[in-house]
Amino acid sequence: MTNDIEVLQNKNLSLSAKGLYFYLKHISPDGGLVDIKDLIESSASGFVVITKAIDELAEQGIIIRKI
């Protein structure tokens, strides 16, 4: 399990990915599924920015992306 400090210090993550990580922890503290449509609707960021942040987090093994 990744801790918050590791995420903040991870230079392979953009600020968007780091922010999304903390937003996901806030809206789903138990680690449940979150729909990408809900993320897009709750943000000024569009599909491309959000999916890129999700991909970054998944590539680092921080989240699991289910399709």
N, C-alpha and C positions, 0 to 999 in steps of 0.2 A: 504494500500500500504506500502510495506517495503522500508525503506530508506537505503542508502549505509552504514551508520554507524552501523545500526542494523545487517546488513549482516556481516560486518567485525568483530563485537563483538560476533557473534553467535558461541558459543563453540560447538554446535552440527554439525557444518559444517566443512568439511575438507578444506584444502587450495585449493584443486582442485575444489571443489564446489564454493568457494568464487571467484576464478579466472574465472570460467565459468560464474558466475553471471555477472561479469563486462564485460566479452567478449560478452555475449548476449546483454547487454545494449548498447555496442558499435556498434554491427552489426545490431541491431534491436531496435533503441531508442524508437520507437512507440509501442513496445511490440508485434510486429507481429510474425507470425509463423516462426520457424527456423527448418530446416530438420536435423535430427541427422546425416545423411550421410554427409552433408556439414560440420558439426562440426568435424567429424572423419577425413575427407579429409584435413581439415585446421590445423590439430594438430599432434604432435608426439604421443599424447595419443591415446590409442586404444579404441575400443568399450566398454570394461569393465570399464575403468576409467571414460569415458564420461557418460555412463549410470548410474554409481554409483553416480556421481556428480549431474546428473539430478534428480535421485531419492532423494538424500539428500535435494535438493532445493524444490522439490515437497512436501516432507514430512514436511518441515518447512512452507509450504504455501507461498513460495516465488515465485514459478512459477507454471504454470498449464501444466501438461504433457498430450498431446493428442496422442492417439494411432491410 
